């Protein structure tokens, strides 16, 4: 599974994955760091996307199988959205975790109850349950956290 930076033209597909309005996802691409997981059976690259941004992109966009958005503040990388299969989520979590490790920052993720694929990917990535999170649209969440690695060498 390949991962690339999201572009504005991905907003329609991201909206479908997140069950969100397209304009919200377009803003997400502009305001956050967003990575998309792409089906490895396609040879899509960032150059291909830029070259064909004005073309019909249904075939290219259908190769997106998940996405993650994140930002960094207060010594923590906050994963603001993640969607896709468990395999896609697991691969996508590598992106904010790699960034956090490079900056010696913690990682935090809120997982809505019932999001099994995200929960299992988070646990596989060694994010630990850190208690209850806030409710989103009335739905309870669980807070997951990964502390920065210590330099105990």
C-alpha positions in Angstrom: 0.0 0.0 0.0 1.4 3.3 -1.0 0.9 6.6 0.9 1.0 10.1 -0.7 0.1 13.6 0.3 -3.5 14.5 -0.3 -4.4 17.1 -2.9 -7.6 19.2 -3.3 -8.8 16.9 -6.1 -9.1 14.1 -3.5 -11.8 15.8 -1.5 -14.7 13.9 -3.1 -13.2 10.5 -2.3 -12.2 11.6 1.2 -15.8 12.9 1.8 -17.1 9.5 0.9 -14.7 7.7 3.2 -15.4 10.1 6.1 -19.1 10.5 5.4 -18.5 14.3 5.4 -19.3 17.2 3.1 -16.9 17.7 0.2 -16.1 21.3 1.2 -15.2 20.2 4.7 -12.7 17.7 3.3 -11.4 20.3 0.9 -10.7 22.6 3.8 -9.1 19.7 5.7 -6.6 19.2 2.9 -5.6 22.9 3.1 -5.6 23.2 6.9 -4.0 19.9 8.1 -1.4 17.4 7.0 -3.3 14.8 5.1 -2.0 11.5 3.7 -4.0 9.1 1.6 -3.4 5.3 1.2 -3.5 4.2 -2.4 -4.2 0.8 -3.7 -0.8 -0.6 -4.8 -2.3 -2.0 -8.0 -2.3 1.5 -9.5 0.8 3.4 -10.4 -0.5 6.7 -9.2 2.1 9.2 -8.2 2.0 12.8 -7.1 3.3 13.8 -10.5 0.4 11.8 -12.1 -2.1 13.6 -9.9 -0.7 17.1 -10.7 -0.6 16.3 -14.4 -4.2 15.1 -14.5 -5.8 17.4 -11.8 -8.2 18.9 -14.4 -9.0 15.6 -16.0 -11.8 13.2 -15.0 -10.2 11.4 -12.0 -12.8 8.8 -11.2 -10.4 5.9 -11.9 -7.5 7.5 -10.0 -9.6 8.5 -7.0 -11.2 5.1 -6.7 -7.7 3.8 -5.8 -7.7 5.8 -2.5 -8.5 3.2 0.2 -8.0 5.4 3.3 -6.7 8.7 4.7 -5.3 10.3 7.9 -5.2 13.9 8.9 -3.1 15.3 11.7 -1.6 18.4 13.1 1.0 19.2 15.8 0.5 21.5 18.8 1.4 21.6 22.5 4.1 18.9 22.1 1.5 16.4 20.7 0.7 15.2 17.2 -3.1 15.1 17.1 -4.7 12.7 14.6 -7.8 14.6 13.7 -9.4 12.0 11.3 -8.6 8.6 10.0 -10.7 6.3 7.8 -10.3 3.1 5.8 -9.8 -0.6 6.3 -7.7 -1.9 9.2 -4.7 -2.4 6.9 -5.0 1.1 5.5 -5.4 2.6 9.0 -2.4 0.7 10.2 -0.3 1.9 7.3 -1.6 5.5 7.6 -0.9 5.7 11.4 2.8 5.2 10.5 2.9 8.7 9.1 2.0 10.8 12.2 3.9 8.4 14.4 7.1 8.8 12.3 6.7 12.6 12.4 6.1 12.5 16.2 9.1 10.4 16.9 11.3 12.7 14.8 10.1 15.7 16.9 10.1 13.8 20.2 6.3 14.4 20.5 3.4 12.3 21.8 0.6 11.1 19.5 -3.0 11.3 20.4 -6.1 9.8 18.7 -9.8 9.8 19.6 -11.6 6.7 18.4 -15.4 6.7 18.3 -17.0 3.6 19.8 -17.8 1.1 17.0 -14.8 2.0 14.9 -13.2 -1.4 15.1 -10.7 -1.0 12.2 -9.3 2.2 13.7 -9.2 0.8 17.2 -7.4 -2.3 16.2 -4.9 -0.4 14.0 -4.2 2.0 17.0 -3.6 -0.9 19.3 -1.3 -2.6 16.8 0.7 0.6 16.6 1.2 0.5 20.3 -1.1 3.4 21.1 -2.4 2.9 24.6 -5.9 3.5 25.9 -5.7 6.8 27.9 -9.4 7.0 29.1 -12.6 8.3 27.7 -12.6 11.1 25.2 -15.2 13.7 24.4 -18.5 12.8 22.7 -18.8 13.5 19.0 -22.4 13.8 17.7 -23.5 12.1 20.9 -21.1 9.1 20.3 -18.6 8.3 23.0 -14.9 8.1 22.1 -11.8 6.5 23.6 -8.6 8.4 23.8 -5.4 6.6 22.6 -2.0 8.0 23.3 1.6 7.1 22.4 4.2 8.8 24.5 7.5 9.9 23.0 10.4 7.4 23.3 12.8 8.3 26.0 16.5 8.7 25.3 17.5 6.1 27.9 20.4 4.8 25.9 
